[in-house]
Amino acid sequence: MPAMTDSKLPSRHVAFDWGGVFTVGTFDGRSTQNLADLTGIPVERVRESYFRHVRQLEVGTWTLPHFWTVMQEEAGLPLPYDEFEALYLGSVADNLPMYDTLAALPAGVRVGLLSNNYPVVSDHLRRDVRFGRFDALVFSNEIGHKKPAPEAFAALEAAMGVPADQVAFIDDVQENIDAAYAAGFHGLLYHHDHHAAFETRLADWLGTPVKIMQ
């Protein structure tokens, strides 16, 4: 997508990670703990299998049903796929203050998402009405590259339609912030315990207040 040249477009924009930014804690940690709690299989065994293969989901080479079949066999998980999918999607723990911030972004500011994500989960997020505020959604499982690879950030820049140096990228992992800077973005490291301070930094970057309506 070519860069947008409308003179009325604000000169600064923003893009976000999902896990650890729009969620509290990591999705992987919560989902594997929920699997262990439900099935009675030790969480260490669940995580050994999960993290051995999760990259196949993140780059889109495996479907979620295939991933689950492999985990069932390796970890001895006595759960049918439909129940696993429901538990998996139900393991999302929303960081509600960030959704408030998303809704409060000034009109005209372009908003993107770059997430190392998974089949089915990415579809689930697209159906969330709150995601209607995003102008660009880039998921690793759909482009075949995951952060911190430069290809992932190149895909984000193309989807945003504005130069990378006009976009602040928010992530909870320093390695990804470093990769964002290397790709020409401005980086903002995030932790949900310091959300108010983050909003101040974001407002400074955008040059306009980001105020949540009470």
C-alpha positions in Angstrom: 0.0 0.0 0.0 1.5 3.4 -0.9 2.1 6.0 1.8 -0.9 8.3 2.3 -0.2 11.9 1.4 -3.4 13.6 2.5 -2.3 16.9 4.2 -5.1 16.6 6.7 -3.8 13.3 8.0 -2.0 13.7 11.4 1.8 13.3 11.1 2.0 10.6 13.9 0.3 7.3 14.3 0.5 4.3 16.5 0.7 0.5 16.3 0.4 -2.1 19.0 1.3 -5.6 19.9 -1.5 -7.7 21.3 -0.4 -10.2 24.0 0.9 -8.5 27.1 -0.5 -5.2 25.8 -4.2 -5.8 25.2 -4.0 -8.7 27.6 -2.8 -9.0 31.2 0.1 -11.4 31.3 0.9 -13.8 28.5 -1.7 -15.7 26.6 0.5 -18.7 26.3 1.1 -18.9 30.0 -2.5 -18.6 30.9 -3.8 -21.1 28.3 -1.2 -23.7 29.3 -2.1 -23.3 33.0 -5.8 -23.6 32.2 -5.2 -26.8 30.2 -3.2 -28.2 33.1 -5.9 -27.3 35.6 -8.7 -28.7 33.5 -7.0 -32.0 32.6 -4.9 -32.7 35.7 -1.8 -33.1 33.5 1.3 -31.3 35.1 1.7 -27.9 33.7 5.4 -28.6 33.0 4.4 -31.4 30.7 1.8 -29.3 28.9 4.2 -26.4 28.4 7.0 -28.7 27.2 4.8 -29.8 24.3 3.1 -26.4 23.7 6.3 -24.4 23.4 8.1 -27.0 21.3 5.5 -26.6 18.6 3.8 -23.2 19.0 6.0 -21.5 16.4 4.3 -23.7 13.8 1.1 -21.8 14.7 2.8 -18.4 14.8 4.0 -18.7 11.2 0.9 -20.4 10.0 2.4 -23.7 8.9 0.0 -25.7 11.2 -3.7 -25.4 11.8 -4.9 -25.2 15.4 -6.6 -28.7 15.1 -3.3 -30.2 14.0 -1.4 -28.5 16.8 -3.8 -29.9 19.3 -3.6 -33.4 17.8 0.2 -33.3 18.3 -0.2 -32.0 21.9 -2.7 -34.6 22.8 -0.4 -37.4 21.7 2.7 -35.9 23.3 1.3 -34.8 26.7 -1.5 -37.3 27.0 -4.2 -34.6 27.1 -7.7 -36.2 27.3 -9.6 -33.3 25.8 -11.5 -33.2 22.4 -10.6 -30.4 20.0 -13.8 -28.5 20.4 -13.3 -28.2 24.2 -9.7 -27.2 23.7 -10.6 -24.4 21.3 -13.2 -23.0 23.7 -10.7 -23.1 26.6 -8.0 -21.6 24.3 -10.1 -18.7 23.3 -11.4 -18.3 26.8 -7.8 -17.9 28.1 -7.7 -14.3 26.9 -7.5 -11.9 29.8 -8.3 -8.4 28.5 -6.3 -5.4 29.7 -9.3 -3.1 29.8 -7.4 0.2 30.3 -5.7 -0.4 27.0 -9.0 -0.9 25.2 -10.1 2.4 26.8 -7.0 4.1 25.4 -7.6 2.6 22.0 -11.1 4.1 21.9 -9.8 7.4 23.0 -7.2 7.9 20.2 -8.0 11.0 18.3 -9.9 10.6 15.0 -7.5 10.6 12.0 -4.7 8.8 13.9 -4.1 5.6 12.0 -3.9 2.6 14.3 -2.2 -0.8 13.6 -1.6 -4.1 15.2 1.4 -6.4 14.8 1.0 -9.6 16.7 2.7 -13.0 16.9 -0.6 -14.9 16.8 -2.3 -18.1 15.9 -5.0 -19.5 13.6 -8.5 -19.2 15.1 -7.3 -16.8 17.7 -6.6 -14.1 15.0 -10.1 -14.7 13.5 -11.6 -14.4 17.0 -9.9 -11.0 17.5 -11.1 -9.7 14.2 -14.7 -10.4 15.3 -14.3 -8.3 18.4 -16.1 -5.0 17.8 -13.4 -3.1 19.7 -11.0 -4.0 16.9 -13.0 -1.9 14.5 -10.8 1.1 15.6 -7.8 -0.6 13.9 -6.8 0.5 10.4 -4.4 -2.4 9.9 -4.2 -5.9 11.5 -1.1 -7.9 10.8 -0.9 -11.4 12.3 2.3 -13.5 12.0 0.3 -16.6 11.2 -1.1 -14.9 8.1 2.2 -13.4 6.8 4.6 -16.2 7.7 6.9 -14.1 9.7 6.9 -13.3 13.4 8.5 -10.5 15.5 11.3 -9.6 15.8 11.9 -10.5 12.1 12.3 -7.4 9.9 9.8 -8.9 7.5 7.1 -8.6 10.1 7.8 -4.9 10.6 7.9 -4.3 6.9 4.5 -5.9 6.6 3.2 -3.5 9.3 4.6 -0.5 7.6 2.9 -1.5 4.3 -0.4 -2.2 6.0 -0.3 1.1 7.9 0.1 3.1 4.7 2.4 5.7 6.4 6.2 5.8 6.8 7.6 3.8 9.8 9.1 6.9 11.3 5.6 8.3 11.7 4.5 5.3 13.8 5.1 4.5 17.5 5.1 0.8 18.1 4.0 -0.5 21.5 5.2 -3.9 22.8 5.8 -5.5 26.2 9.1 -7.2 25.0 12.3 -5.2 24.7 13.6 -7.3 21.9 10.6 -6.3 19.8 11.0 -2.7 20.7 14.7 -2.9 19.5 13.5 -4.5 16.2 10.9 -1.8 15.8 13.6 0.9 16.1 15.8 -1.0 13.6 12.9 -1.0 11.2 12.5 2.8 11.5 9.6 2.9 14.0 9.5 4.8 17.3 9.3 2.2 20.2 7.4 2.4 23.4 7.9 -0.4 25.9 4.7 -1.2 27.9 3.7 -2.8 31.2 0.1 -2.9 32.4 1.2 -1.8 35.9 2.3 1.6 34.5 -0.6 2.3 32.2 -1.1 6.0 33.2 2.6 6.7 32.6 2.3 5.0 29.2 -0.6 7.2 28.2 1.4 10.3 29.0 4.3 9.0 26.8 1.9 8.2 24.0 0.3 11.6 24.2 3.7 13.2 24.0 4.5 11.2 20.9 1.2 12.0 19.2 1.4 15.6 20.3 -2.2 15.6 21.5 -3.9 14.4 24.7 -5.2 10.8 24.9 -8.0 11.3 27.4 -10.4 8.6 28.5 -14.0 9.9 28.8 -15.4 9.3 32.3 
